[in-house]
Amino acid sequence: MKKVLAILLALVMVFSFAACGGDSNGGGTDDGGDAAAAELKVGFIFIGAKNDGGYTQAHFEAMNKMVENFGGKVEVAYVENVADTDKQAALNAGTNLMDQNCDVIIGCSYGFKDALAEMAEANPDKYFLHFSGEQKNDSNFTNFFGSIEQARYLSGMVAGRMTKTNQLGYVGAYPYTEVNMGINAFTLGAQAVNPDVQVKVVYINSWGDPELEKAAAEQLLTQGCDVIAQHCDSTAPQLAAQEVGAYAIGYNYDNPVAADAYLTAPVWHHEKYLIPTIQAIMDGTWDNSVYYGTMADGYVDLGNLSDLIPAEVKDEVNAAKEKIASGELVPFTGPITFSDGTVWLNEGETAVYDSVASWPASLPLVKGATGSDL
């Protein structure tokens, strides 16, 4: 009898492991309460941990909001901590998810694009959605992103008002168009309320590495920067700022982990894309179009303005937010020159993007911002 019980227990453990993905990178499932009633299963590939307090947590919580919205009609699975610099790791994660009968695979980092493109070609009966990146096909693979520069501009206004040294620090991932676009919007927002500010950027050449992020923030703080902003995944820059009594602006997720420093953060509401897209796939009306969300539709936003910010500054920022949402205020409006003196936009010209593919191939920093590697 004991032998039979032991065998049954072992079988239970095996099936439990399979249900969680059985992946060395870490994975999981969520059936929304009733897997038997699910009409669709969606798999997510995450670059970081679901509770990282920043980038991946924003995606993870949007996933959960999507599941809640569909009330059991959608089941999900996910794999965490997949390096987006390793195509094979992304392919393995995608295969893992398809082996769990996922109908839709969502890659939640720029570097997953080549793996998703390959999987889409090999699996025409599946759907592949990619956050950032410009790749797509004509049938089952597309991308989604948004005008995060709108929120970056507003966060720059906050920083420009809160600085006492007029030196703002910015921890950047890579000197890539997406990152520089955010830095430029942040700089322009700060200059709009404080023409004397300078923005110093340190690139860590990684999307997320807490040790490098903290080291870059510390370098900027020693250079006199008293507000630290970021385009990287963790909360390390905020913690570094708090340690020396400076201010911090986060990114991706409204997380005041450094409560004595945290001012606000440009944030994403990925569920604004996921819910209607998954509904369209279930309805058979999905058209493979690129999505580029805005502040007007709620996909990008500025997080809560902390109590460290004076009321008059909050009012100023909220008024600008309304103008951006209505289209009255466009962050990239000329005249704007780059740091080398060349003209980006002449007086009255604007730059508005509707997809990642519409971005400039390269984008220098605007006047008032300077960058260097860690």
C-alpha positions in Angstrom: 0.0 0.0 0.0 2.8 2.4 0.9 4.5 1.6 -2.4 1.2 2.5 -4.3 0.9 5.8 -2.4 4.5 6.7 -3.2 3.9 6.1 -6.9 0.8 8.2 -6.9 2.6 11.0 -5.1 5.5 10.9 -7.6 3.0 11.1 -10.5 1.3 14.2 -8.8 4.7 15.9 -8.5 5.5 15.2 -12.2 2.3 16.6 -13.4 2.6 19.6 -11.1 6.0 20.4 -12.6 4.7 20.1 -16.1 1.8 22.5 -15.4 4.3 25.2 -14.3 6.4 24.9 -17.4 9.2 22.9 -16.0 11.7 25.6 -17.3 15.0 26.3 -15.7 14.4 30.0 -16.2 11.2 29.9 -14.1 7.7 29.9 -15.4 4.1 29.6 -14.4 0.5 29.3 -15.4 -2.7 31.1 -14.5 -6.0 29.6 -15.8 -8.2 32.6 -14.7 -10.1 30.3 -12.4 -11.4 27.7 -14.8 -9.0 26.2 -17.4 -11.7 23.9 -18.8 -13.7 27.0 -19.9 -10.8 28.8 -21.5 -11.2 29.6 -25.2 -7.6 30.8 -25.7 -4.2 30.2 -24.0 -1.6 33.0 -24.1 2.1 32.6 -23.4 4.4 35.4 -22.2 8.2 35.5 -22.5 9.6 37.9 -19.8 13.1 39.3 -19.7 13.1 39.6 -16.0 11.4 38.4 -12.8 7.6 39.0 -12.5 8.2 40.9 -9.2 11.2 43.0 -10.3 9.4 46.2 -9.2 9.7 47.7 -12.7 9.7 46.6 -16.3 8.7 43.0 -16.1 6.2 43.6 -13.2 4.4 46.1 -15.4 3.9 43.4 -18.1 3.0 40.7 -15.5 0.4 42.8 -13.8 -1.1 43.7 -17.2 -1.3 40.0 -18.0 -3.2 39.4 -14.8 -5.6 42.3 -15.5 -6.2 40.7 -18.9 -7.0 37.3 -17.3 -9.4 39.0 -14.9 -11.1 40.8 -17.7 -11.9 37.6 -19.5 -13.3 35.8 -16.5 -11.8 32.4 -17.2 -12.1 32.5 -21.0 -8.3 33.1 -21.3 -5.6 31.0 -19.7 -2.0 32.1 -19.5 1.5 30.7 -19.0 4.8 32.5 -18.8 8.6 32.0 -18.6 10.7 34.5 -16.6 14.3 35.6 -16.8 14.9 34.9 -20.5 17.9 36.8 -21.7 17.0 38.9 -24.8 20.6 38.8 -26.0 20.3 35.0 -26.5 18.1 34.1 -29.4 18.2 30.4 -28.5 16.9 31.1 -25.0 13.9 33.0 -26.5 13.3 30.1 -28.9 13.4 27.6 -26.1 11.0 29.7 -24.0 8.6 30.0 -27.0 8.8 26.3 -27.7 8.1 25.6 -24.0 4.9 27.8 -24.2 3.7 26.2 -27.4 4.2 22.8 -25.8 1.8 24.0 -23.2 -0.7 24.6 -25.9 -0.4 28.3 -26.0 -2.2 29.8 -29.0 -0.6 33.3 -28.7 3.0 34.0 -27.8 3.9 37.5 -26.5 7.6 38.5 -26.4 8.1 41.3 -23.8 11.5 42.7 -24.8 13.2 44.2 -27.8 15.7 41.4 -28.2 13.0 38.7 -28.7 12.1 39.9 -32.1 14.2 37.6 -34.2 13.1 34.5 -32.3 9.4 35.5 -32.6 9.9 36.1 -36.3 11.4 32.6 -36.8 8.7 31.0 -34.7 5.9 32.8 -36.5 7.2 31.5 -39.9 7.3 28.0 -38.6 4.0 28.1 -36.8 1.4 29.8 -39.1 -1.5 28.6 -36.9 -0.2 30.6 -33.9 -0.1 34.3 -33.1 3.0 36.2 -32.2 3.0 39.7 -30.6 6.2 41.6 -29.8 6.6 44.6 -27.5 8.9 47.1 -29.2 11.0 46.2 -32.2 9.9 46.9 -35.8 9.6 43.4 -37.2 6.3 41.9 -38.4 4.9 39.8 -41.2 1.7 39.9 -43.2 -0.2 37.2 -41.3 0.6 36.1 -37.7 3.3 38.4 -36.3 3.2 42.1 -35.3 4.5 44.5 -32.7 3.1 47.0 -30.2 4.6 50.0 -28.5 3.6 53.5 -27.6 4.4 57.3 -27.3 6.2 57.0 -24.0 7.9 60.3 -24.9 4.7 62.0 -23.8 5.1 60.8 -20.2 8.9 61.4 -20.4 8.3 65.0 -21.2 6.0 65.4 -18.2 8.5 63.7 -15.9 11.1 66.1 -17.2 8.9 69.0 -16.1 8.8 67.5 -12.6 12.6 67.2 -12.5 13.2 70.7 -13.9 11.1 72.1 -11.1 12.5 70.0 -8.3 16.3 70.3 -9.0 18.4 72.7 -7.0 21.7 72.2 -8.8 20.2 72.3 -12.3 22.0 69.1 -13.0 19.8 66.1 -13.9 21.1 62.6 -14.1 19.7 59.9 -16.5 20.7 56.2 -16.4 20.2 54.9 -20.0 20.2 51.4 -21.3 21.7 51.8 -24.8 22.5 54.8 -27.0 19.6 53.5 -29.2 16.8 55.6 -30.7 14.1 54.4 -28.2 16.3 55.4 -25.3 17.5 58.7 -26.8 14.0 59.6 -27.7 13.0 59.4 -24.1 16.1 61.3 -22.9 15.3 64.1 -25.4 11.7 64.3 -24.3 12.8 64.4 -20.7 15.3 67.1 -21.4 12.8 69.2 -23.4 10.2 68.9 -20.6 12.8 70.0 -18.0 13.9 72.9 -20.2 10.3 74.1 -20.7 10.1 75.0 -17.0 13.8 75.6 -16.3 16.0 76.7 -19.2 19.1 76.4 -17.1 19.0 72.6 -16.6 21.6 70.2 -18.0 21.0 66.5 -18.4 23.9 64.1 -17.9 23.4 60.5 -19.3 25.3 57.4 -18.4 24.6 54.4 -20.6 25.0 50.9 -19.0 24.6 49.0 -22.3 22.1 46.6 -20.8 18.3 46.8 -20.6 18.5 45.7 -17.0 21.3 45.1 -14.5 20.8 46.4 -11.0 24.5 46.6 -10.2 25.3 48.6 -13.3 22.2 50.7 -12.9 23.2 51.6 -9.3 26.8 52.3 -10.3 25.7 54.6 -13.1 23.3 56.5 -10.7 26.1 56.8 -8.2 28.4 58.3 -10.8 25.8 60.9 -11.8 25.2 61.8 -8.1 28.9 62.4 -7.6 28.8 64.8 -10.5 26.2 67.0 -8.8 23.0 65.6 -10.2 20.2 65.9 -7.7 17.4 64.2 -9.7 18.0 60.8 -11.2 15.8 59.5 -14.0 16.2 56.2 -15.8 15.5 54.0 -18.9 16.4 50.7 -17.3 14.5 47.9 -15.7 15.1 47.9 -11.9 14.6 50.3 -9.0 18.3 50.5 -8.3 18.7 54.1 -9.5 15.9 55.2 -7.1 17.6 53.5 -4.2 20.9 55.1 -5.0 19.3 58.5 -5.1 17.6 58.0 -1.8 20.9 57.0 -0.1 22.3 60.5 -0.6 19.1 62.5 -0.2 18.5 63.1 -3.9 15.3 62.7 -5.9 14.4 59.9 -8.3 12.1 59.4 -11.3 11.3 55.7 -12.0 10.2 54.0 -15.2 7.7 51.4 -16.4 5.8 50.9 -13.1 4.5 53.2 -10.4 6.7 51.9 -7.6 7.8 54.3 -4.8 10.2 51.8 -3.3 12.5 54.7 -2.4 9.7 56.7 -0.8 12.0 59.5 0.4 13.3 60.1 -3.2 10.5 59.0 -5.5 8.8 61.7 -7.5 6.9 59.9 -10.2 7.5 57.6 -13.3 6.5 57.3 -16.9 4.4 54.1 -16.9 2.8 51.6 -19.3 -0.7 50.1 -19.1 -0.1 47.1 -21.4 -3.6 45.8 -20.6 -5.0 48.6 -22.8 -3.4 46.7 -25.7 -3.8 43.1 -24.5 -7.5 43.1 -23.8 -8.8 44.3 -27.1 -6.2 42.4 -29.1 -6.9 39.1 -27.4 -10.6 39.7 -27.8 -10.1 40.3 -31.5 -8.1 37.1 -31.9 -10.9 35.2 -30.2 -13.5 36.9 -32.4 -11.5 36.2 -35.6 -11.3 39.9 -36.4 -7.6 40.4 -35.6 -5.9 42.2 -38.5 -2.2 41.9 -37.7 -1.9 45.7 -37.5 0.8 47.5 -35.6 -0.3 49.2 -32.4 1.2 52.4 -31.0 -0.6 53.6 -27.9 -0.8 57.1 -26.6 -1.7 59.1 -23.5 -5.1 59.7 -25.0 -6.0 56.1 -25.0 -4.4 55.4 -21.6 -1.6 53.1 -22.8 1.1 55.4 -21.6 0.8 57.6 -18.6 2.6 59.5 -15.8 2.4 57.7 -12.5 1.2 59.2 -9.3 2.9 62.5 -8.4 4.3 62.0 -4.9 3.7 64.2 -1.9 7.3 65.5 -2.3 6.2 67.6 -5.2 4.6 71.0 -4.4 0.9 71.5 -5.3 1.7 74.2 -7.8 4.1 71.9 -9.7 1.5 69.1 -9.7 -1.1 71.5 -11.2 1.4 72.7 -13.9 2.2 69.1 -14.9 -1.4 68.0 -14.9 -2.4 70.9 -17.1 0.4 69.9 -19.5 -0.8 66.3 -19.4 -4.3 67.3 -20.5 -2.8 69.3 -23.4 -0.7 66.3 -24.5 -3.7 64.0 -24.4 -5.7 66.4 -26.5 -3.0 66.9 -29.0 -2.5 70.6 -28.1 1.0 70.0 -26.8 3.4 67.9 -28.8 6.7 67.2 -26.9 8.8 67.3 -30.0 8.0 70.8 -31.4 10.6 73.0 -32.9 12.8 74.8 -32.8 15.0 71.9 -31.5 18.7 71.5 -32.1 20.9 68.5 -31.3 23.9 68.8 -29.0 26.2 69.2 -31.9 24.3 72.3 -33.1 22.5 70.7 -36.1 18.8 71.4 -36.4 16.3 68.6 -35.7 13.1 70.6 -36.0 12.6 74.2 -37.2 10.1 76.6 -35.6 6.6 75.1 -35.6 7.7 71.7 -37.0 6.7 68.7 -35.0 7.7 65.0 -34.8 5.0 62.5 -34.0 5.5 58.8 -34.4 2.9 56.1 -35.1 5.1 53.0 -35.0 8.6 51.8 -34.1 9.3 51.6 -37.8 8.6 55.3 -38.1 11.5 56.3 -35.7 14.7 57.7 -37.1 17.4 55.1 -37.6 19.5 57.0 -35.1 18.7 59.9 -32.9 21.4 62.2 -31.3 20.8 63.9 -28.0 19.3 67.4 -28.0 21.1 70.5 -26.8 21.5 70.4 -23.1 22.0 66.7 -22.8 25.3 64.8 -22.9 26.0 61.1 -22.8 28.8 58.7 -21.9 29.3 55.0 -21.2 29.6 53.7 -17.7 
